[in-house]
Amino acid sequence: MTTLSRMPVVREVRRRTFKSTANYWESRYASGGNSGAGSYGRQAEWKAEIVNDWVAELGVTSVIDLGCGDGNQLSLAKYPRYLGLDPSSTAVRGCIERFRGDETKSFLAYDPSTLADPAGWLRADLALSMEVIFHLIEDEIFVDYMTRLFDSAERYVVICNNATADDERAAHERHRDFTKWVGTERPQWTLDKRVDPPADVDLQSSFFLYRKG
């Protein structure tokens, strides 16, 4: 059997063993796993440098992070006021403990199916998405996430992700060109800057800074 002919079989096996995005990450954190290589080492340092510089340059007063994970990336951040959300209650409890005593940081576990915010309580100057989008396998979860991300931002949205065509590389990874969704569903947002990783950073994701209006 050729490699190409085996691909549909492999993907089907992955789909049968993968229950949901939320279940995958809760199980991963509950079993002692972390947010992944991108949240540690040189990758995390470079990501922090980019966002910290933008926060300072743009005069951002508050950040809402949709997908805070285990908080290691956050440990390098310099944000005046921060709210981290994550569907994994284990990850959120870990962040609460890790940053206990830091009055600039708040955390919230959320389930998209039981969260509605038409009054706009969950809003900030800048909404942040750090290598989350390619982990959103289900179409409905992707749409809900993108909608919530942009609706949570008063002025800026920062996304760290790749913008490749639809490509399922692993059971918990589905790469999409999210820029098409933004162009169609949030045309009032303009891509202000794009920054690709330097040669010494082993990262497939780039940074995208969107500005409202």
Secondary structure in CASP SS format (residue, H / E / C, confidence):
PFRMAT SS
TARGET T0000
AUTHOR 0000-0000-0000
METHOD secondary structure of the structure
MODEL  1
M C 1.00
T C 1.00
T H 1.00
L H 1.00
S H 1.00
R H 1.00
M H 1.00
P H 1.00
V H 1.00
V H 1.00
R H 1.00
E H 1.00
V H 1.00
R H 1.00
R H 1.00
R H 1.00
T H 1.00
F C 1.00
K C 1.00
S C 1.00
T H 1.00
A H 1.00
N H 1.00
Y H 1.00
W H 1.00
E H 1.00
S H 1.00
R H 1.00
Y H 1.00
A H 1.00
S C 1.00
G C 1.00
G C 1.00
N C 1.00
S C 1.00
G C 1.00
A H 1.00
G H 1.00
S H 1.00
Y C 1.00
G H 1.00
R H 1.00
Q H 1.00
A H 1.00
E H 1.00
W H 1.00
K H 1.00
A H 1.00
E H 1.00
I H 1.00
V H 1.00
N H 1.00
D H 1.00
W H 1.00
V H 1.00
A H 1.00
E H 1.00
L H 1.00
G C 1.00
V C 1.00
T C 1.00
S C 1.00
V E 1.00
I E 1.00
D E 1.00
L E 1.00
G C 1.00
C C 1.00
G C 1.00
D C 1.00
G C 1.00
N C 1.00
Q C 1.00
L H 1.00
S H 1.00
L H 1.00
A C 1.00
K C 1.00
Y C 1.00
P C 1.00
R C 1.00
Y E 1.00
L E 1.00
G E 1.00
L E 1.00
D E 1.00
P C 1.00
S C 1.00
S H 1.00
T H 1.00
A H 1.00
V H 1.00
R H 1.00
G H 1.00
C H 1.00
I H 1.00
E H 1.00
R H 1.00
F C 1.00
R C 1.00
G C 1.00
D C 1.00
E C 1.00
T C 1.00
K E 1.00
S E 1.00
F E 1.00
L E 1.00
A E 1.00
Y C 1.00
D C 1.00
P H 1.00
S H 1.00
T H 1.00
L C 1.00
A C 1.00
D C 1.00
P C 1.00
A C 1.00
G C 1.00
W C 1.00
L C 1.00
R C 1.00
A E 1.00
D E 1.00
L E 1.00
A E 1.00
L E 1.00
S E 1.00
M E 1.00
E C 1.00
V C 1.00
I H 1.00
F H 1.00
H H 1.00
L C 1.00
I C 1.00
E C 1.00
D H 1.00
E H 1.00
I H 1.00
F H 1.00
V H 1.00
D H 1.00
Y H 1.00
M H 1.00
T H 1.00
R H 1.00
L H 1.00
F H 1.00
D H 1.00
S C 1.00
A E 1.00
E E 1.00
R E 1.00
Y E 1.00
V E 1.00
V E 1.00
I E 1.00
C E 1.00
N E 1.00
N C 1.00
A C 1.00
T C 1.00
A C 1.00
D C 1.00
D E 1.00
E E 1.00
R E 1.00
A E 1.00
A C 1.00
H C 1.00
E E 1.00
R E 1.00
H E 1.00
R C 1.00
D C 1.00
F H 1.00
T H 1.00
K H 1.00
W H 1.00
V H 1.00
G H 1.00
T H 1.00
E H 1.00
R C 1.00
P C 1.00
Q C 1.00
W E 1.00
T E 1.00
L E 1.00
D E 1.00
K E 1.00
R E 1.00
V E 1.00
D C 1.00
P C 1.00
P C 1.00
A C 1.00
D C 1.00
V C 1.00
D C 1.00
L C 1.00
Q C 1.00
S C 1.00
S E 1.00
F E 1.00
F E 1.00
L E 1.00
Y E 1.00
R E 1.00
K E 1.00
G C 1.00
END
